[in-house]
Amino acid sequence: MNYIAFLRGINVGGHKKILMADLRLLFESLGYTQVRTYIQSGNVLFSAEREKGLAENISEAIQIKYGWEVPVIVKTAEALRTIFE
């Protein structure tokens, strides 16, 4: 299934800077596929086999790698499409 992750507070005003290439690698290290980022905003499109625990896994991986607490919201691409229709 396809998902969109919204990472709050990264790359804002020079704080919590993460290169998008590094963010893609982080998502891939979690086993996610078709990982793409949108500009420098921390919005990530990706595919995963199961939905349970995605936001928690991503947030925890960022905490481990960078030492930052970053809130993460994950929505299915379909749910987001419905919001905008």
N, C-alpha and C positions, 0 to 999 in steps of 0.2 A: 504494500500500500504506500501511497505517496503522502508525505507530511511536509509541513512548514514549521520550522522552529524560530521563535522570536526570542532573541537574547537581549535582556534589558541592561542598558548602561555600559555596553562595551563601545570603545572607539568614540566616546562622547567627550569633547573638550580636552582631548589628550589623555584621558583616563582609561584604564583597563584596555590598553591597546592590544589587539590581536590581529595579526595579518590574516587575511582571508584564506590564503594558501594553507596556513597553519590550522585554521579552523576547519577547513575541509579535511585535512589529515586527521584531526582529532575525531571528527565524525566517522571517518573511514575506519579508524582504529577501534571504534565501538561496534563495527560490523555493519554499518549503514552503507547503502550503495546509492549510485546516481546522485552524489552530493554536489550541490551547486550553491554558491553564495550570491547574494544580491548586494551590489555596491559594497561599502564598508560598514554597513549598518548592523551586521550580526543577524541578518535574516538568512536562514539556510533551508533550502529545499533538499529533500532526501527521501529515500525509500527504506522501509524496514518491514520485517515480516510480522512483527507484533507491536501493538500500540502500548501495552502496559509498561509503565515505568520509563518511557522515553525521556520526558522532561527531567526526571530525577537522575537518570543515567548521564545525561548531557551536563547538567549542573554539577554533578559530582566529579565528572571528568575534568571540567574547567577548574573546580576547586583543587583537585589533585595537581594538575599541571601548572596552574598559574597562582594558586593561593587566594583566589577571589571568590566571593559568594555572588553568583550571577543568577537572578531569577530567569527561568526559561518557561515559555508557554509553547506547547506543541498542538497544532491543529491538523486535521486531515485536509488535504487539498480540496476535497469535496465539501467539507464543512465551511471552509473559507469562501468557496465559490457561492455557496448558498447564502452566506451573509451579504454578499455584494449583489445578489439578484433581487 
